[in-house]
Amino acid sequence: MRWPKRAPFWLIPLSVLLLDLSVALCLLPHDAARDEAVFYPAAQAFARAGAFPSLEFLRHYPAPQGPLSLYLAGRLLALGSSLRLLRVVGCLLMSGGLLRFSWFFSARRASHHGTLATALLA
């Protein structure tokens, strides 16, 4: 019995990207949902703080997360202030990481296990 031809390593990450983008753009409310209610205003504060926030601001910024993700989101919001933009970039970053994970297993020729691991991770 021959095994079916294996699917390309980018198939699962691409399908997850399409699903995530459809959820982020069509199903999620336009206002901040769940943890975005804390993250989005804090990222806006980082955007207003500028490229080099003061030490006083960094000591008392309005969120429990570490400052790196908020700083990067603030820099992104400085380009265009939109919650949808943050959601789309989050989807792209997640799919990029999943694509890298899937490619790693594909390069190691462990694709049967890699496809399962990629699907479980997705």
Biopython code that builds the backbone (N, CA, C, O; Angstrom):
import numpy as np
from Bio.PDB.StructureBuilder import StructureBuilder

atoms = [
    (1, "MET", "N", (0.844, -1.182, 0.000)),
    (1, "MET", "CA", (0.000, 0.000, 0.000)),
    (1, "MET", "C", (0.889, 1.246, 0.000)),
    (1, "MET", "O", (1.810, 1.351, 0.810)),
    (2, "ARG", "N", (0.618, 2.177, -0.897)),
    (2, "ARG", "CA", (1.392, 3.411, -0.972)),
    (2, "ARG", "C", (0.741, 4.490, -0.119)),
    (2, "ARG", "O", (-0.481, 4.626, -0.074)),
    (3, "TRP", "N", (1.589, 5.246, 0.548)),
    (3, "TRP", "CA", (1.091, 6.381, 1.317)),
    (3, "TRP", "C", (0.706, 7.492, 0.351)),
    (3, "TRP", "O", (1.342, 7.648, -0.691)),
    (4, "PRO", "N", (-0.313, 8.256, 0.675)),
    (4, "PRO", "CA", (-0.657, 9.381, -0.196)),
    (4, "PRO", "C", (0.461, 10.421, -0.193)),
    (4, "PRO", "O", (1.218, 10.540, 0.770)),
    (5, "LYS", "N", (0.544, 11.155, -1.271)),
    (5, "LYS", "CA", (1.556, 12.194, -1.368)),
    (5, "LYS", "C", (1.331, 13.215, -0.255)),
    (5, "LYS", "O", (0.196, 13.604, 0.022)),
    (6, "ARG", "N", (2.400, 13.637, 0.369)),
    (6, "ARG", "CA", (2.247, 14.549, 1.495)),
    (6, "ARG", "C", (1.918, 15.966, 1.017)),
    (6, "ARG", "O", (2.304, 16.393, -0.071)),
    (7, "ALA", "N", (1.206, 16.651, 1.859)),
    (7, "ALA", "CA", (0.801, 18.023, 1.546)),
    (7, "ALA", "C", (1.999, 18.954, 1.701)),
    (7, "ALA", "O", (2.909, 18.660, 2.477)),
    (8, "PRO", "N", (2.014, 20.057, 0.985)),
    (8, "PRO", "CA", (3.107, 21.014, 1.149)),
    (8, "PRO", "C", (3.130, 21.574, 2.573)),
    (8, "PRO", "O", (2.090, 21.689, 3.222)),
    (9, "PHE", "N", (4.326, 21.917, 3.049)),
    (9, "PHE", "CA", (4.480, 22.349, 4.437)),
    (9, "PHE", "C", (3.763, 23.661, 4.730)),
    (9, "PHE", "O", (3.489, 23.952, 5.894)),
    (10, "TRP", "N", (3.452, 24.458, 3.722)),
    (10, "TRP", "CA", (2.825, 25.753, 3.937)),
    (10, "TRP", "C", (1.304, 25.689, 3.948)),
    (10, "TRP", "O", (0.652, 26.709, 4.171)),
    (11, "LEU", "N", (0.726, 24.518, 3.714)),
    (11, "LEU", "CA", (-0.728, 24.417, 3.590)),
    (11, "LEU", "C", (-1.455, 24.714, 4.909)),
    (11, "LEU", "O", (-2.410, 25.490, 4.928)),
    (12, "ILE", "N", (-1.012, 24.110, 5.993)),
    (12, "ILE", "CA", (-1.685, 24.340, 7.280)),
    (12, "ILE", "C", (-1.496, 25.787, 7.742)),
    (12, "ILE", "O", (-2.480, 26.422, 8.121)),
    (13, "PRO", "N", (-0.262, 26.343, 7.729)),
    (13, "PRO", "CA", (-0.146, 27.749, 8.145)),
    (13, "PRO", "C", (-0.972, 28.714, 7.295)),
    (13, "PRO", "O", (-1.513, 29.686, 7.824)),
    (14, "LEU", "N", (-1.079, 28.467, 5.998)),
    (14, "LEU", "CA", (-1.878, 29.340, 5.153)),
    (14, "LEU", "C", (-3.364, 29.242, 5.491)),
    (14, "LEU", "O", (-4.056, 30.258, 5.556)),
    (15, "SER", "N", (-3.852, 28.025, 5.706)),
    (15, "SER", "CA", (-5.269, 27.874, 6.045)),
    (15, "SER", "C", (-5.572, 28.478, 7.416)),
    (15, "SER", "O", (-6.645, 29.048, 7.616)),
    (16, "VAL", "N", (-4.636, 28.360, 8.363)),
    (16, "VAL", "CA", (-4.830, 28.976, 9.677)),
    (16, "VAL", "C", (-4.828, 30.500, 9.551)),
    (16, "VAL", "O", (-5.609, 31.179, 10.217)),
    (17, "LEU", "N", (-3.951, 31.037, 8.698)),
    (17, "LEU", "CA", (-3.921, 32.480, 8.477)),
    (17, "LEU", "C", (-5.257, 32.969, 7.925)),
    (17, "LEU", "O", (-5.786, 33.978, 8.390)),
    (18, "LEU", "N", (-5.793, 32.276, 6.958)),
    (18, "LEU", "CA", (-7.082, 32.683, 6.382)),
    (18, "LEU", "C", (-8.203, 32.613, 7.415)),
    (18, "LEU", "O", (-9.055, 33.500, 7.475)),
    (19, "LEU", "N", (-8.200, 31.559, 8.226)),
    (19, "LEU", "CA", (-9.218, 31.438, 9.272)),
    (19, "LEU", "C", (-9.071, 32.549, 10.302)),
    (19, "LEU", "O", (-10.059, 33.173, 10.688)),
    (20, "ASP", "N", (-7.843, 32.798, 10.750)),
    (20, "ASP", "CA", (-7.627, 33.846, 11.744)),
    (20, "ASP", "C", (-7.992, 35.229, 11.213)),
    (20, "ASP", "O", (-8.601, 36.028, 11.924)),
    (21, "LEU", "N", (-7.621, 35.512, 9.964)),
    (21, "LEU", "CA", (-7.973, 36.813, 9.392)),
    (21, "LEU", "C", (-9.479, 36.980, 9.265)),
    (21, "LEU", "O", (-10.006, 38.067, 9.503)),
    (22, "SER", "N", (-10.173, 35.914, 8.894)),
    (22, "SER", "CA", (-11.630, 36.027, 8.783)),
    (22, "SER", "C", (-12.260, 36.253, 10.155)),
    (22, "SER", "O", (-13.218, 37.017, 10.273)),
    (23, "VAL", "N", (-11.739, 35.604, 11.186)),
    (23, "VAL", "CA", (-12.266, 35.828, 12.540)),
    (23, "VAL", "C", (-11.930, 37.240, 13.010)),
    (23, "VAL", "O", (-12.790, 37.939, 13.546)),
    (24, "ALA", "N", (-10.680, 37.660, 12.809)),
    (24, "ALA", "CA", (-10.247, 38.972, 13.295)),
    (24, "ALA", "C", (-10.968, 40.121, 12.587)),
    (24, "ALA", "O", (-11.270, 41.142, 13.206)),
    (25, "LEU", "N", (-11.237, 39.959, 11.318)),
    (25, "LEU", "CA", (-11.830, 41.063, 10.565)),
    (25, "LEU", "C", (-13.355, 41.023, 10.503)),
    (25, "LEU", "O", (-13.997, 42.062, 10.353)),
    (26, "CYS", "N", (-13.932, 39.836, 10.617)),
    (26, "CYS", "CA", (-15.386, 39.733, 10.436)),
    (26, "CYS", "C", (-16.160, 39.432, 11.718)),
    (26, "CYS", "O", (-17.265, 39.942, 11.905)),
    (27, "LEU", "N", (-15.595, 38.613, 12.597)),
    (27, "LEU", "CA", (-16.372, 38.155, 13.751)),
    (27, "LEU", "C", (-16.104, 38.924, 15.036)),
    (27, "LEU", "O", (-17.018, 39.114, 15.838)),
    (28, "LEU", "N", (-14.876, 39.366, 15.247)),
    (28, "LEU", "CA", (-14.575, 40.089, 16.485)),
    (28, "LEU", "C", (-15.226, 41.462, 16.454)),
    (28, "LEU", "O", (-15.344, 42.065, 15.388)),
    (29, "PRO", "N", (-15.650, 41.963, 17.605)),
    (29, "PRO", "CA", (-16.275, 43.293, 17.633)),
    (29, "PRO", "C", (-15.256, 44.378, 17.287)),
    (29, "PRO", "O", (-14.047, 44.166, 17.379)),
    (30, "HIS", "N", (-15.762, 45.536, 16.889)),
    (30, "HIS", "CA", (-14.878, 46.640, 16.504)),
    (30, "HIS", "C", (-14.160, 47.232, 17.714)),
    (30, "HIS", "O", (-13.073, 47.795, 17.584)),
    (31, "ASP", "N", (-14.774, 47.102, 18.894)),
    (31, "ASP", "CA", (-14.135, 47.569, 20.120)),
    (31, "ASP", "C", (-13.195, 46.497, 20.640)),
    (31, "ASP", "O", (-13.206, 45.361, 20.166)),
    (32, "ALA", "N", (-12.386, 46.865, 21.612)),
    (32, "ALA", "CA", (-11.445, 45.919, 22.209)),
    (32, "ALA", "C", (-12.206, 44.808, 22.932)),
    (32, "ALA", "O", (-13.180, 45.064, 23.641)),
    (33, "ALA", "N", (-11.744, 43.571, 22.738)),
    (33, "ALA", "CA", (-12.375, 42.408, 23.360)),
    (33, "ALA", "C", (-11.371, 41.710, 24.274)),
    (33, "ALA", "O", (-10.182, 41.638, 23.963)),
    (34, "ARG", "N", (-11.848, 41.209, 25.377)),
    (34, "ARG", "CA", (-11.049, 40.454, 26.352)),
    (34, "ARG", "C", (-9.791, 41.219, 26.773)),
    (34, "ARG", "O", (-9.895, 42.340, 27.270)),
    (35, "ASP", "N", (-8.622, 40.641, 26.587)),
    (35, "ASP", "CA", (-7.388, 41.277, 27.056)),
    (35, "ASP", "C", (-6.988, 42.481, 26.208)),
    (35, "ASP", "O", (-6.107, 43.247, 26.600)),
    (36, "GLU", "N", (-7.617, 42.654, 25.067)),
    (36, "GLU", "CA", (-7.357, 43.858, 24.265)),
    (36, "GLU", "C", (-7.813, 45.117, 25.003)),
    (36, "GLU", "O", (-7.311, 46.210, 24.740)),
    (37, "ALA", "N", (-8.768, 44.962, 25.930)),
    (37, "ALA", "CA", (-9.264, 46.115, 26.677)),
    (37, "ALA", "C", (-8.164, 46.738, 27.529)),
    (37, "ALA", "O", (-8.239, 47.925, 27.845)),
    (38, "VAL", "N", (-7.146, 45.970, 27.908)),
    (38, "VAL", "CA", (-5.996, 46.502, 28.640)),
    (38, "VAL", "C", (-4.847, 46.797, 27.682)),
    (38, "VAL", "O", (-4.175, 47.820, 27.813)),
    (39, "PHE", "N", (-4.619, 45.910, 26.723)),
    (39, "PHE", "CA", (-3.466, 46.022, 25.837)),
    (39, "PHE", "C", (-3.571, 47.222, 24.893)),
    (39, "PHE", "O", (-2.605, 47.965, 24.724)),
    (40, "TYR", "N", (-4.725, 47.409, 24.286)),
    (40, "TYR", "CA", (-4.881, 48.463, 23.277)),
    (40, "TYR", "C", (-4.688, 49.871, 23.858)),
    (40, "TYR", "O", (-3.946, 50.657, 23.270)),
    (41, "PRO", "N", (-5.326, 50.224, 24.990)),
    (41, "PRO", "CA", (-5.058, 51.565, 25.554)),
    (41, "PRO", "C", (-3.603, 51.740, 25.987)),
    (41, "PRO", "O", (-3.052, 52.835, 25.875)),
    (42, "ALA", "N", (-2.975, 50.666, 26.482)),
    (42, "ALA", "CA", (-1.566, 50.774, 26.870)),
    (42, "ALA", "C", (-0.683, 50.967, 25.643)),
    (42, "ALA", "O", (0.275, 51.739, 25.684)),
    (43, "ALA", "N", (-0.996, 50.275, 24.555)),
    (43, "ALA", "CA", (-0.233, 50.468, 23.314)),
    (43, "ALA", "C", (-0.440, 51.879, 22.773)),
    (43, "ALA", "O", (0.489, 52.477, 22.230)),
    (44, "GLN", "N", (-1.645, 52.413, 22.917)),
    (44, "GLN", "CA", (-1.882, 53.799, 22.504)),
    (44, "GLN", "C", (-1.068, 54.773, 23.347)),
    (44, "GLN", "O", (-0.565, 55.775, 22.838)),
    (45, "ALA", "N", (-0.942, 54.474, 24.643)),
    (45, "ALA", "CA", (-0.116, 55.322, 25.512)),
    (45, "ALA", "C", (1.341, 55.272, 25.069)),
    (45, "ALA", "O", (2.026, 56.295, 25.081)),
    (46, "PHE", "N", (1.823, 54.092, 24.680)),
    (46, "PHE", "CA", (3.192, 53.975, 24.173)),
    (46, "PHE", "C", (3.338, 54.728, 22.845)),
    (46, "PHE", "O", (4.386, 55.317, 22.582)),
    (47, "ALA", "N", (2.313, 54.713, 22.022)),
    (47, "ALA", "CA", (2.373, 55.456, 20.757)),
    (47, "ALA", "C", (2.467, 56.959, 21.030)),
    (47, "ALA", "O", (3.201, 57.672, 20.345)),
    (48, "ARG", "N", (1.725, 57.438, 22.029)),
    (48, "ARG", "CA", (1.776, 58.859, 22.378)),
    (48, "ARG", "C", (3.106, 59.229, 23.045)),
    (48, "ARG", "O", (3.538, 60.379, 22.977)),
    (49, "ALA", "N", (3.753, 58.247, 23.693)),
    (49, "ALA", "CA", (5.016, 58.521, 24.394)),
    (49, "ALA", "C", (6.167, 58.745, 23.425)),
    (49, "ALA", "O", (7.202, 59.292, 23.805)),
    (50, "GLY", "N", (5.994, 58.327, 22.181)),
    (50, "GLY", "CA", (7.032, 58.566, 21.183)),
    (50, "GLY", "C", (8.009, 57.409, 21.059)),
    (50, "GLY", "O", (7.855, 56.369, 21.699)),
    (51, "ALA", "N", (9.019, 57.615, 20.218)),
    (51, "ALA", "CA", (9.989, 56.556, 19.936)),
    (51, "ALA", "C", (10.886, 56.266, 21.133)),
    (51, "ALA", "O", (11.373, 55.146, 21.287)),
    (52, "PHE", "N", (11.107, 57.268, 21.982)),
    (52, "PHE", "CA", (11.961, 57.093, 23.159)),
    (52, "PHE", "C", (11.185, 57.514, 24.400)),
    (52, "PHE", "O", (11.310, 58.654, 24.848)),
    (53, "PRO", "N", (10.372, 56.593, 24.971)),
    (53, "PRO", "CA", (9.590, 56.953, 26.158)),
    (53, "PRO", "C", (10.509, 57.247, 27.347)),
    (53, "PRO", "O", (11.596, 56.683, 27.468)),
    (54, "SER", "N", (10.054, 58.125, 28.200)),
    (54, "SER", "CA", (10.859, 58.505, 29.369)),
    (54, "SER", "C", (10.898, 57.362, 30.379)),
    (54, "SER", "O", (10.056, 56.464, 30.360)),
    (55, "LEU", "N", (11.898, 57.417, 31.264)),
    (55, "LEU", "CA", (11.998, 56.402, 32.319)),
    (55, "LEU", "C", (10.817, 56.466, 33.270)),
    (55, "LEU", "O", (10.362, 55.440, 33.776)),
    (56, "GLU", "N", (10.326, 57.659, 33.509)),
    (56, "GLU", "CA", (9.153, 57.808, 34.382)),
    (56, "GLU", "C", (7.933, 57.112, 33.767)),
    (56, "GLU", "O", (7.171, 56.449, 34.470)),
    (57, "PHE", "N", (7.759, 57.266, 32.465)),
    (57, "PHE", "CA", (6.654, 56.585, 31.785)),
    (57, "PHE", "C", (6.832, 55.065, 31.871)),
    (57, "PHE", "O", (5.867, 54.343, 32.122)),
    (58, "LEU", "N", (8.042, 54.584, 31.667)),
    (58, "LEU", "CA", (8.287, 53.142, 31.705)),
    (58, "LEU", "C", (8.093, 52.561, 33.103)),
    (58, "LEU", "O", (7.771, 51.381, 33.245)),
    (59, "ARG", "N", (8.285, 53.372, 34.126)),
    (59, "ARG", "CA", (8.052, 52.888, 35.493)),
    (59, "ARG", "C", (6.570, 52.725, 35.797)),
    (59, "ARG", "O", (6.184, 51.887, 36.612)),
    (60, "HIS", "N", (5.738, 53.533, 35.137)),
    (60, "HIS", "CA", (4.312, 53.574, 35.501)),
    (60, "HIS", "C", (3.388, 53.441, 34.294)),
    (60, "HIS", "O", (2.331, 54.071, 34.265)),
    (61, "TYR", "N", (3.756, 52.643, 33.306)),
    (61, "TYR", "CA", (2.862, 52.514, 32.151)),
    (61, "TYR", "C", (1.630, 51.692, 32.551)),
    (61, "TYR", "O", (1.705, 50.876, 33.469)),
    (62, "PRO", "N", (0.501, 51.902, 31.870)),
    (62, "PRO", "CA", (-0.789, 51.385, 32.346)),
    (62, "PRO", "C", (-1.120, 49.963, 31.889)),
    (62, "PRO", "O", (-2.161, 49.755, 31.267)),
    (63, "ALA", "N", (-0.270, 48.987, 32.176)),
    (63, "ALA", "CA", (-0.587, 47.602, 31.801)),
    (63, "ALA", "C", (0.294, 46.644, 32.590)),
    (63, "ALA", "O", (1.390, 47.011, 33.013)),
    (64, "PRO", "N", (-0.185, 45.410, 32.792)),
    (64, "PRO", "CA", (0.625, 44.430, 33.526)),
    (64, "PRO", "C", (1.656, 43.706, 32.662)),
    (64, "PRO", "O", (2.519, 43.019, 33.209)),
    (65, "GLN", "N", (1.601, 43.832, 31.327)),
    (65, "GLN", "CA", (2.545, 43.148, 30.440)),
    (65, "GLN", "C", (3.914, 43.827, 30.488)),
    (65, "GLN", "O", (4.066, 44.952, 30.963)),
    (66, "GLY", "N", (4.891, 43.097, 29.976)),
    (66, "GLY", "CA", (6.216, 43.669, 29.808)),
    (66, "GLY", "C", (6.182, 44.749, 28.741)),
    (66, "GLY", "O", (5.307, 44.733, 27.876)),
    (67, "PRO", "N", (7.121, 45.687, 28.788)),
    (67, "PRO", "CA", (7.035, 46.851, 27.895)),
    (67, "PRO", "C", (7.394, 46.586, 26.437)),
    (67, "PRO", "O", (7.039, 47.398, 25.582)),
    (68, "LEU", "N", (8.085, 45.480, 26.107)),
    (68, "LEU", "CA", (8.530, 45.304, 24.730)),
    (68, "LEU", "C", (7.364, 45.153, 23.759)),
    (68, "LEU", "O", (7.334, 45.819, 22.724)),
    (69, "SER", "N", (6.410, 44.292, 24.077)),
    (69, "SER", "CA", (5.272, 44.106, 23.166)),
    (69, "SER", "C", (4.444, 45.384, 23.063)),
    (69, "SER", "O", (3.941, 45.715, 21.989)),
    (70, "LEU", "N", (4.304, 46.089, 24.159)),
    (70, "LEU", "CA", (3.545, 47.340, 24.120)),
    (70, "LEU", "C", (4.286, 48.412, 23.324)),
    (70, "LEU", "O", (3.664, 49.195, 22.606)),
    (71, "TYR", "N", (5.607, 48.448, 23.449)),
    (71, "TYR", "CA", (6.389, 49.413, 22.680)),
    (71, "TYR", "C", (6.263, 49.140, 21.185)),
    (71, "TYR", "O", (6.046, 50.058, 20.395)),
    (72, "LEU", "N", (6.401, 47.859, 20.799)),
    (72, "LEU", "CA", (6.283, 47.511, 19.380)),
    (72, "LEU", "C", (4.883, 47.803, 18.847)),
    (72, "LEU", "O", (4.727, 48.306, 17.734)),
    (73, "ALA", "N", (3.873, 47.487, 19.644)),
    (73, "ALA", "CA", (2.500, 47.805, 19.225)),
    (73, "ALA", "C", (2.308, 49.315, 19.148)),
    (73, "ALA", "O", (1.605, 49.805, 18.264)),
    (74, "GLY", "N", (2.922, 50.054, 20.062)),
    (74, "GLY", "CA", (2.842, 51.509, 20.025)),
    (74, "GLY", "C", (3.497, 52.083, 18.786)),
    (74, "GLY", "O", (2.984, 53.036, 18.199)),
    (75, "ARG", "N", (4.621, 51.519, 18.380)),
    (75, "ARG", "CA", (5.281, 51.966, 17.138)),
    (75, "ARG", "C", (4.396, 51.666, 15.935)),
    (75, "ARG", "O", (4.327, 52.462, 14.999)),
    (76, "LEU", "N", (3.722, 50.523, 15.957)),
    (76, "LEU", "CA", (2.801, 50.181, 14.870)),
    (76, "LEU", "C", (1.605, 51.133, 14.862)),
    (76, "LEU", "O", (1.154, 51.564, 13.801)),
    (77, "LEU", "N", (1.097, 51.455, 16.048)),
    (77, "LEU", "CA", (-0.030, 52.390, 16.134)),
    (77, "LEU", "C", (0.379, 53.809, 15.756)),
    (77, "LEU", "O", (-0.471, 54.615, 15.377)),
    (78, "ALA", "N", (1.656, 54.122, 15.854)),
    (78, "ALA", "CA", (2.103, 55.446, 15.417)),
    (78, "ALA", "C", (1.966, 55.585, 13.906)),
    (78, "ALA", "O", (1.796, 56.692, 13.394)),
    (79, "LEU", "N", (2.041, 54.464, 13.190)),
    (79, "LEU", "CA", (1.863, 54.492, 11.733)),
    (79, "LEU", "C", (0.396, 54.614, 11.348)),
    (79, "LEU", "O", (0.047, 55.348, 10.424)),
    (80, "GLY", "N", (-0.453, 53.894, 12.057)),
    (80, "GLY", "CA", (-1.888, 53.933, 11.779)),
    (80, "GLY", "C", (-2.641, 53.438, 12.989)),
    (80, "GLY", "O", (-2.520, 52.269, 13.353)),
    (81, "SER", "N", (-3.413, 54.294, 13.617)),
    (81, "SER", "CA", (-4.060, 53.964, 14.881)),
    (81, "SER", "C", (-5.337, 53.169, 14.642)),
    (81, "SER", "O", (-6.412, 53.737, 14.449)),
    (82, "SER", "N", (-5.203, 51.845, 14.659)),
    (82, "SER", "CA", (-6.359, 51.003, 14.405)),
    (82, "SER", "C", (-6.205, 49.668, 15.128)),
    (82, "SER", "O", (-5.159, 49.023, 15.051)),
    (83, "LEU", "N", (-7.246, 49.272, 15.821)),
    (83, "LEU", "CA", (-7.239, 47.973, 16.487)),
    (83, "LEU", "C", (-7.194, 46.843, 15.457)),
    (83, "LEU", "O", (-6.577, 45.806, 15.698)),
    (84, "ARG", "N", (-7.841, 47.043, 14.323)),
    (84, "ARG", "CA", (-7.808, 46.028, 13.263)),
    (84, "ARG", "C", (-6.388, 45.808, 12.743)),
    (84, "ARG", "O", (-6.007, 44.678, 12.437)),
    (85, "LEU", "N", (-5.612, 46.877, 12.644)),
    (85, "LEU", "CA", (-4.224, 46.754, 12.207)),
    (85, "LEU", "C", (-3.439, 45.870, 13.178)),
    (85, "LEU", "O", (-2.676, 45.004, 12.751)),
    (86, "LEU", "N", (-3.625, 46.084, 14.469)),
    (86, "LEU", "CA", (-2.951, 45.236, 15.461)),
    (86, "LEU", "C", (-3.380, 43.781, 15.333)),
    (86, "LEU", "O", (-2.554, 42.875, 15.445)),
    (87, "ARG", "N", (-4.656, 43.557, 15.101)),
    (87, "ARG", "CA", (-5.148, 42.183, 14.961)),
    (87, "ARG", "C", (-4.563, 41.506, 13.721)),
    (87, "ARG", "O", (-4.162, 40.344, 13.780)),
    (88, "VAL", "N", (-4.514, 42.223, 12.610)),
    (88, "VAL", "CA", (-3.973, 41.647, 11.371)),
    (88, "VAL", "C", (-2.488, 41.335, 11.524)),
    (88, "VAL", "O", (-2.031, 40.270, 11.108)),
    (89, "VAL", "N", (-1.743, 42.247, 12.113)),
    (89, "VAL", "CA", (-0.311, 41.998, 12.321)),
    (89, "VAL", "C", (-0.111, 40.823, 13.267)),
    (89, "VAL", "O", (0.806, 40.027, 13.068)),
    (90, "GLY", "N", (-0.946, 40.698, 14.289)),
    (90, "GLY", "CA", (-0.875, 39.540, 15.187)),
    (90, "GLY", "C", (-1.121, 38.234, 14.444)),
    (90, "GLY", "O", (-0.427, 37.244, 14.676)),
    (91, "CYS", "N", (-2.104, 38.232, 13.554)),
    (91, "CYS", "CA", (-2.378, 37.035, 12.736)),
    (91, "CYS", "C", (-1.198, 36.697, 11.836)),
    (91, "CYS", "O", (-0.836, 35.529, 11.694)),
    (92, "LEU", "N", (-0.602, 37.710, 11.233)),
    (92, "LEU", "CA", (0.556, 37.480, 10.350)),
    (92, "LEU", "C", (1.759, 36.948, 11.129)),
    (92, "LEU", "O", (2.459, 36.055, 10.652)),
    (93, "LEU", "N", (1.999, 37.483, 12.306)),
    (93, "LEU", "CA", (3.114, 36.997, 13.125)),
    (93, "LEU", "C", (2.899, 35.554, 13.563)),
    (93, "LEU", "O", (3.831, 34.751, 13.538)),
    (94, "MET", "N", (1.677, 35.224, 13.963)),
    (94, "MET", "CA", (1.376, 33.861, 14.386)),
    (94, "MET", "C", (1.528, 32.897, 13.219)),
    (94, "MET", "O", (2.096, 31.817, 13.389)),
    (95, "SER", "N", (1.044, 33.253, 12.059)),
    (95, "SER", "CA", (1.173, 32.374, 10.894)),
    (95, "SER", "C", (2.622, 32.255, 10.446)),
    (95, "SER", "O", (3.042, 31.189, 9.995)),
    (96, "GLY", "N", (3.382, 33.318, 10.561)),
    (96, "GLY", "CA", (4.803, 33.250, 10.233)),
    (96, "GLY", "C", (5.541, 32.286, 11.152)),
    (96, "GLY", "O", (6.381, 31.511, 10.695)),
    (97, "GLY", "N", (5.233, 32.330, 12.435)),
    (97, "GLY", "CA", (5.839, 31.383, 13.376)),
    (97, "GLY", "C", (5.434, 29.955, 13.083)),
    (97, "GLY", "O", (6.256, 29.042, 13.159)),
    (98, "LEU", "N", (4.167, 29.757, 12.749)),
    (98, "LEU", "CA", (3.687, 28.419, 12.405)),
    (98, "LEU", "C", (4.313, 27.926, 11.104)),
    (98, "LEU", "O", (4.620, 26.742, 10.973)),
    (99, "LEU", "N", (4.502, 28.820, 10.153)),
    (99, "LEU", "CA", (5.155, 28.457, 8.899)),
    (99, "LEU", "C", (6.600, 28.049, 9.148)),
    (99, "LEU", "O", (7.082, 27.079, 8.563)),
    (100, "ARG", "N", (7.284, 28.772, 10.000)),
    (100, "ARG", "CA", (8.670, 28.425, 10.336)),
    (100, "ARG", "C", (8.732, 27.079, 11.037)),
    (100, "ARG", "O", (9.621, 26.279, 10.745)),
    (101, "PHE", "N", (7.828, 26.813, 11.936)),
    (101, "PHE", "CA", (7.756, 25.528, 12.633)),
    (101, "PHE", "C", (7.506, 24.397, 11.640)),
    (101, "PHE", "O", (8.156, 23.353, 11.702)),
    (102, "SER", "N", (6.569, 24.607, 10.732)),
    (102, "SER", "CA", (6.233, 23.595, 9.739)),
    (102, "SER", "C", (7.400, 23.364, 8.781)),
    (102, "SER", "O", (7.680, 22.222, 8.417)),
    (103, "TRP", "N", (8.080, 24.424, 8.370)),
    (103, "TRP", "CA", (9.224, 24.297, 7.470)),
    (103, "TRP", "C", (10.364, 23.546, 8.143)),
    (103, "TRP", "O", (11.071, 22.778, 7.490)),
    (104, "PHE", "N", (10.550, 23.762, 9.452)),
    (104, "PHE", "CA", (11.597, 23.072, 10.196)),
    (104, "PHE", "C", (11.392, 21.556, 10.130)),
    (104, "PHE", "O", (12.341, 20.807, 9.901)),
    (105, "PHE", "N", (10.148, 21.110, 10.331)),
    (105, "PHE", "CA", (9.880, 19.673, 10.258)),
    (105, "PHE", "C", (9.987, 19.161, 8.830)),
    (105, "PHE", "O", (10.415, 18.028, 8.608)),
    (106, "SER", "N", (9.605, 19.980, 7.866)),
    (106, "SER", "CA", (9.704, 19.575, 6.473)),
    (106, "SER", "C", (11.160, 19.411, 6.065)),
    (106, "SER", "O", (11.490, 18.480, 5.331)),
    (107, "ALA", "N", (12.028, 20.288, 6.521)),
    (107, "ALA", "CA", (13.447, 20.209, 6.185)),
    (107, "ALA", "C", (14.121, 19.013, 6.844)),
    (107, "ALA", "O", (15.122, 18.506, 6.338)),
    (108, "ARG", "N", (13.586, 18.569, 7.952)),
    (108, "ARG", "CA", (14.153, 17.421, 8.664)),
    (108, "ARG", "C", (13.614, 16.083, 8.153)),
    (108, "ARG", "O", (13.976, 15.026, 8.670)),
    (109, "ARG", "N", (12.769, 16.132, 7.160)),
    (109, "ARG", "CA", (12.181, 14.931, 6.558)),
    (109, "ARG", "C", (11.338, 14.126, 7.550)),
    (109, "ARG", "O", (11.170, 12.915, 7.403)),
    (110, "ALA", "N", (10.824, 14.808, 8.538)),
    (110, "ALA", "CA", (9.931, 14.162, 9.499)),
    (110, "ALA", "C", (8.521, 14.681, 9.254)),
    (110, "ALA", "O", (7.804, 15.022, 10.195)),
    (111, "SER", "N", (8.134, 14.738, 8.001)),
    (111, "SER", "CA", (6.915, 15.456, 7.641)),
    (111, "SER", "C", (5.642, 14.808, 8.172)),
    (111, "SER", "O", (4.673, 15.516, 8.446)),
    (112, "HIS", "N", (5.614, 13.477, 8.327)),
    (112, "HIS", "CA", (4.393, 12.866, 8.865)),
    (112, "HIS", "C", (4.158, 13.341, 10.291)),
    (112, "HIS", "O", (3.034, 13.677, 10.662)),
    (113, "HIS", "N", (5.213, 13.367, 11.084)),
    (113, "HIS", "CA", (5.087, 13.870, 12.445)),
    (113, "HIS", "C", (4.976, 15.386, 12.445)),
    (113, "HIS", "O", (4.285, 15.962, 13.285)),
    (114, "GLY", "N", (5.652, 16.028, 11.511)),
    (114, "GLY", "CA", (5.610, 17.481, 11.428)),
    (114, "GLY", "C", (4.237, 18.009, 11.077)),
    (114, "GLY", "O", (3.807, 19.027, 11.619)),
    (115, "THR", "N", (3.543, 17.334, 10.176)),
    (115, "THR", "CA", (2.189, 17.757, 9.811)),
    (115, "THR", "C", (1.256, 17.629, 11.002)),
    (115, "THR", "O", (0.435, 18.512, 11.250)),
    (116, "LEU", "N", (1.379, 16.533, 11.741)),
    (116, "LEU", "CA", (0.559, 16.349, 12.929)),
    (116, "LEU", "C", (0.899, 17.400, 13.987)),
    (116, "LEU", "O", (0.000, 17.985, 14.592)),
    (117, "ALA", "N", (2.194, 17.639, 14.211)),
    (117, "ALA", "CA", (2.609, 18.631, 15.196)),
    (117, "ALA", "C", (2.141, 20.029, 14.790)),
    (117, "ALA", "O", (1.694, 20.798, 15.641)),
    (118, "THR", "N", (2.237, 20.364, 13.517)),
    (118, "THR", "CA", (1.781, 21.672, 13.048)),
    (118, "THR", "C", (0.277, 21.820, 13.236)),
    (118, "THR", "O", (-0.196, 22.876, 13.658)),
    (119, "ALA", "N", (-0.471, 20.775, 12.927)),
    (119, "ALA", "CA", (-1.929, 20.823, 13.103)),
    (119, "ALA", "C", (-2.291, 20.960, 14.572)),
    (119, "ALA", "O", (-3.223, 21.689, 14.911)),
    (120, "LEU", "N", (-1.572, 20.274, 15.445)),
    (120, "LEU", "CA", (-1.861, 20.377, 16.876)),
    (120, "LEU", "C", (-1.499, 21.759, 17.404)),
    (120, "LEU", "O", (-2.199, 22.304, 18.258)),
    (121, "LEU", "N", (-0.420, 22.319, 16.904)),
    (121, "LEU", "CA", (-0.002, 23.638, 17.343)),
    (121, "LEU", "C", (-0.975, 24.716, 16.857)),
    (121, "LEU", "O", (-1.227, 25.696, 17.558)),
    (122, "ALA", "N", (-1.506, 24.528, 15.674)),
    (122, "ALA", "CA", (-2.430, 25.501, 15.097)),
    (122, "ALA", "C", (-3.699, 25.528, 15.915)),
    (122, "ALA", "O", (-4.618, 26.285, 15.602)),
]
sb = StructureBuilder()
sb.init_structure("model")
sb.init_model(0)
sb.init_chain("A")
sb.init_seg("    ")
for serial, (resi, resn, name, xyz) in enumerate(atoms, 1):
    if name == "N":
        sb.init_residue(resn, " ", resi, " ")
    sb.init_atom(name, np.array(xyz, "f"), 0.0, 1.0, " ", f" {name:<3s}", serial, name[0])
structure = sb.get_structure()
